[in-house]
């Protein structure tokens, strides 16, 4: 292939055999062990990025690279939760491969992302007779170019727009039917909507358990990050939005979790015959 890869991986027991395996497929690997070294570049033809780096979150490295380069990025991580995959891809990664994986699969994904990049960057072919490609001897000169007369356009009528009043809470409708109570059992870490169990990741459960401590109360984004993630969390706050979106989908309706714009989130309470109800044993 002749591709040169930048591998950002702090675990030498993973990096060394991975670099050797990629070398068997014709890839040249430059290895760094920290996010700071990875951000310095050069990024080569492809970046293979681990998320669990010692000095910073790999998601922030992905975002930093994407701000200055369009190099293909393939995330390699043991963090295979849906929220991490979605966040990495939304921040600019081209692919996401959860550990463990085979070198053959990784090489196939590297080839795929580089093919896509080469197609988008391929210039249009030159036509004969352009300054870069001289016409063959004996080719008659084309007639002199005469620009077409400029068409006249009627000016478009001015439009006015009056924005609608924006409610403080997101206008998510109540479910079309009563889905039954939402039960959050902290002892067994299980969740039900009515009689249906709802499988959640550990972080999704922690977020829902926090909101269910005081249904209807608004928890600020910083409160949630401090209690569900870490009091010193300084990663991208968009991960909270990804987890909220995943919870809404798994609970079956966006009305379960309401957004107070610019403030935070609250769990819905029973306010009518079709509104959600919350029980927390």
C-alpha positions in Angstrom: 0.0 0.0 0.0 2.8 2.4 0.8 0.7 4.2 3.5 2.3 5.8 6.5 0.3 5.6 9.7 0.5 7.6 12.9 -0.3 5.3 15.9 -1.3 7.1 19.1 -1.3 4.4 21.7 0.2 4.5 25.2 0.2 0.7 25.9 3.5 -0.7 24.5 2.1 -4.3 24.7 -0.5 -3.3 22.2 1.5 -0.8 20.1 4.5 -3.0 19.3 2.7 -6.1 18.0 0.2 -3.8 16.2 3.0 -1.9 14.4 4.6 -5.2 13.5 1.3 -6.6 12.2 0.6 -3.5 10.1 4.1 -3.7 8.7 3.3 -7.2 7.3 0.6 -5.5 5.2 3.0 -2.9 3.9 2.1 0.0 6.2 4.8 2.1 7.8 4.0 3.0 11.5 5.2 6.0 13.5 4.2 5.5 17.1 3.7 8.1 19.9 2.4 7.3 23.4 0.7 10.6 24.4 -2.0 12.9 23.1 0.3 15.9 23.1 2.8 14.1 20.9 0.0 13.0 18.6 -1.3 16.5 18.2 2.2 17.8 17.2 2.1 15.5 14.2 3.0 14.9 11.5 -0.2 13.0 11.0 1.0 11.0 8.0 -1.7 9.3 5.7 -3.9 7.9 8.5 -4.1 8.4 12.3 -4.9 5.4 14.5 -6.1 6.9 17.8 -6.6 5.2 21.2 -9.0 7.0 23.5 -7.4 5.9 26.8 -4.3 8.1 26.8 -2.4 9.1 29.9 -2.3 12.9 29.5 -5.7 13.7 27.9 -8.9 12.1 26.5 -8.5 10.7 23.0 -11.8 12.4 22.1 -10.0 15.8 22.6 -7.1 14.6 20.5 -9.5 13.7 17.7 -11.1 17.1 17.9 -7.8 18.9 18.0 -6.5 17.1 14.9 -9.7 17.7 13.0 -9.5 21.4 13.6 -6.2 21.6 11.6 -6.3 18.6 9.3 -8.6 16.4 7.1 -6.4 13.3 7.6 -8.4 10.1 8.1 -8.8 9.2 11.7 -9.6 5.6 12.9 -10.4 5.4 16.7 -9.2 2.2 18.4 -10.6 1.8 21.9 -11.8 -0.6 24.5 -14.6 1.9 25.2 -17.1 0.3 22.9 -20.2 2.0 24.3 -22.5 3.5 21.8 -22.2 7.0 23.2 -18.4 6.9 22.8 -18.7 5.7 19.2 -21.2 8.3 18.3 -19.2 11.1 20.0 -16.0 10.1 18.3 -17.7 10.0 14.9 -19.5 13.3 15.4 -16.2 15.0 16.4 -14.6 14.0 13.1 -13.4 10.4 13.2 -13.8 8.5 10.0 -14.2 5.0 11.7 -14.3 3.4 15.1 -13.0 0.0 15.9 -13.6 -1.5 19.4 -10.8 -3.7 21.0 -10.1 -6.5 20.6 -9.8 -6.5 16.8 -7.8 -8.3 14.1 -5.1 -6.6 12.2 -6.7 -7.8 9.0 -9.9 -6.0 9.8 -8.0 -2.8 10.8 -6.1 -2.8 7.5 -9.3 -3.2 5.6 -10.8 -0.2 7.4 -7.6 1.9 6.8 -7.8 1.0 3.1 -11.5 2.0 3.0 -11.0 5.4 4.7 -8.0 6.3 2.5 -10.0 5.3 -0.6 -12.8 7.7 0.4 -10.3 10.5 1.1 -8.5 10.0 -2.3 -11.8 10.1 -4.2 -12.9 13.3 -2.6 -9.5 14.9 -3.2 -9.0 13.7 -6.8 -8.9 16.7 -9.2 -10.9 16.8 -12.4 -8.9 15.6 -15.5 -7.5 18.2 -17.7 -9.1 18.5 -21.2 -6.9 18.6 -24.3 -5.8 22.1 -25.3 -5.7 23.6 -21.8 -2.5 25.3 -20.6 -1.4 22.1 -18.8 -2.0 19.8 -21.7 -1.0 21.3 -25.1 -3.1 20.4 -28.1 -1.8 17.9 -30.7 0.0 19.4 -33.7 -2.4 20.2 -36.6 -5.4 20.6 -34.2 -7.4 23.6 -35.5 -7.6 26.6 -33.2 -11.0 27.0 -31.4 -13.0 30.1 -32.3 -12.4 33.1 -30.1 -14.4 33.0 -26.9 -17.3 35.4 -26.7 -19.0 35.6 -23.3 -22.7 35.2 -23.4 -24.8 38.3 -22.5 -25.5 38.5 -18.8 -29.1 37.6 -18.1 -31.2 40.2 -16.3 -32.8 39.1 -13.0 -35.8 40.6 -11.2 -34.8 41.4 -7.7 -36.3 39.0 -5.2 -39.0 40.5 -2.9 -37.8 41.3 0.6 -38.8 38.7 3.1 -39.4 39.3 6.8 -39.2 36.7 9.5 -40.7 36.9 12.9 -39.2 34.1 15.0 -41.7 32.2 17.1 -41.6 32.5 20.9 -39.1 30.0 22.2 -40.3 28.1 25.3 -37.8 27.5 28.2 -38.4 23.8 28.0 -38.1 21.8 24.9 -41.6 21.2 23.5 -41.4 17.4 23.5 -45.0 16.0 23.3 -46.3 13.6 25.9 -46.4 10.0 24.7 -49.5 9.2 22.6 -50.5 6.5 25.1 -49.7 5.8 28.8 -46.4 3.8 28.7 -46.7 2.9 32.4 -44.5 4.0 35.2 -40.7 4.4 34.9 -39.1 2.2 37.6 -35.4 2.8 38.5 -34.2 0.2 40.9 -30.8 1.3 42.3 -30.3 -1.8 44.3 -30.3 -4.1 41.2 -29.4 -1.4 38.7 -32.4 -2.3 36.6 -34.9 -0.1 34.8 -38.4 -0.8 33.5 -41.0 1.2 31.5 -44.3 -0.4 32.5 -43.6 -4.1 32.2 -40.7 -3.7 29.7 -37.1 -3.9 30.9 -34.8 -1.2 29.5 -31.1 -2.3 29.1 -28.8 0.6 29.8 -25.0 1.0 29.9 -23.5 1.8 33.3 -23.2 5.5 32.5 -26.7 5.8 31.2 -28.1 4.1 34.4 -26.1 6.5 36.6 -27.4 9.5 34.7 -31.0 8.3 34.9 -30.7 7.4 38.6 -29.5 10.9 39.3 -32.4 12.5 37.5 -34.9 10.1 39.3 -33.6 11.2 42.7 -35.9 14.2 42.5 -38.2 13.9 39.5 -39.2 17.3 38.1 -36.2 19.1 39.6 -33.7 20.6 37.1 -30.1 19.4 37.3 -27.6 21.7 35.7 -25.1 20.3 33.2 -22.2 20.9 35.6 -24.1 19.1 38.5 -24.6 16.1 36.2 -21.0 16.0 35.0 -19.7 16.3 38.6 -21.9 13.5 39.9 -22.1 11.1 37.0 -18.7 11.5 35.5 -16.1 13.2 37.8 -15.9 16.3 39.9 -12.8 17.3 37.9 -14.2 16.2 34.5 -12.8 18.5 31.8 -13.7 16.5 28.7 -16.1 17.5 26.0 -19.6 18.3 27.5 -21.2 17.0 24.3 -20.9 13.5 25.8 -23.7 14.4 28.1 -26.0 15.3 25.2 -25.1 12.0 23.5 -26.1 10.0 26.7 -29.3 12.0 27.1 -30.3 11.2 23.5 -29.5 7.5 24.0 -31.6 7.4 27.2 -34.6 9.1 25.4 -34.4 6.6 22.6 -34.2 3.6 24.9 -37.0 4.8 27.2 -39.2 5.0 24.1 -40.1 8.7 24.0 -38.3 12.0 24.3 -40.8 13.3 26.8 -39.2 11.3 29.6 -36.2 13.7 29.9 -36.9 17.4 29.3 -34.3 20.1 28.5 -34.2 23.5 30.1 -32.2 25.4 27.5 -29.0 26.9 28.8 -29.4 25.2 32.2 -29.8 21.5 32.3 -32.2 18.5 32.3 -35.1 17.2 34.4 -37.0 13.9 34.5 -40.7 14.3 33.6 -43.3 14.0 36.3 -47.0 12.9 36.1 -49.0 16.0 35.1 -51.8 14.5 33.1 -53.5 11.2 32.0 -50.8 10.5 29.3 -47.7 11.9 31.0 -44.9 9.7 32.3 -44.8 8.6 35.9 -41.7 7.8 37.9 -41.2 5.2 40.6 -37.8 4.7 42.3 -37.7 1.9 44.8 
